[in-house]
Amino acid sequence: MELLKIENVTKRYSGHTALSDVSLSVPRGSIYGLLGPNGAGKTTLIRVINRMTLPDGGRVIFDGHEITDQDIYQIGYLPEERGLYKKMKVGEQAIFFARLKGLSRREAIVRLKEWFVRLGIESWWNRKVEDLSKGMAQKVQFITTVLHEPKLLIFDEPFSGFDPINANILKQEILRLRDQGATVIFSTHNMSSVEEICDHITLINKSRNILSGSVDEVRMRFGENVFEVMYGGEVSTFESAMSPLADMLSTTEVADTPYHCTRLKLKSPSVRESIAVANEAVELRSFREVIPSMNDIFIRAVEGSL
């Protein structure tokens, strides 16, 4: 069952349609990738979910009912435009944000101390925010976003500005939160991150939802019948045998082995027949489909070539 459902949401500004009849369903306990080029409408949709702006048409259903202002306490939002009060001490500022989310001062301190230790910033509690590096400040904002244990977490480009080590730490924390029952919306341009942590995606382009589904299903759906074949024997023998069934795309030598690797595109959907023909012609080692990456699919979808 979905935690969040967007039904035919439309949002217009003067002379511009930011969202046009957008619908999607975010399954409970999943990480949902919200993708799209700059200006596609992702940020507007996030603002509608957070009730920062109201839609001109359509509905937002949260946890089985139309969303209300009270539901915002069950949402944690980390915007791309970060912002902390530079002159405040880190700990006091974190407590301030926790109190805004309904936690008592005592409960906030207990939870914050645990998170500061978890992310390795416990020594910064009494330092001023202006003394923090960009990465440290982002860790503080991440903590304040998740501290009240909301049902829905929305992260907008959460890894921007992080080195690979700290980005991986954050990824692991997001996965842990999902495994503990949180539902996550993850807005990003980083397609490798999508493949690593997202369960489902929606791609918005020019204000419309143009593609939705599970990551694995979407990648399989847009495969182009391209395969990589590794084999021993003569390349010419292999190509002669396979040419009635496939177009040869490229052939390379497999380093430190006597084998070749040919990438080909099958003319016929019969993979079994192709494997049988290849096996008769050469010493067949592997025959695997080349599944397009999310980055390839993103580019093809936005360019309109899917």
Summary of the structure (lengths in Angstrom):
residues: 306
radius of gyration: 24.4
end to end distance: 29.5
largest distance: 75.6
contacts: 929
relative contact order: 0.13
helix: 38%
strand: 31%
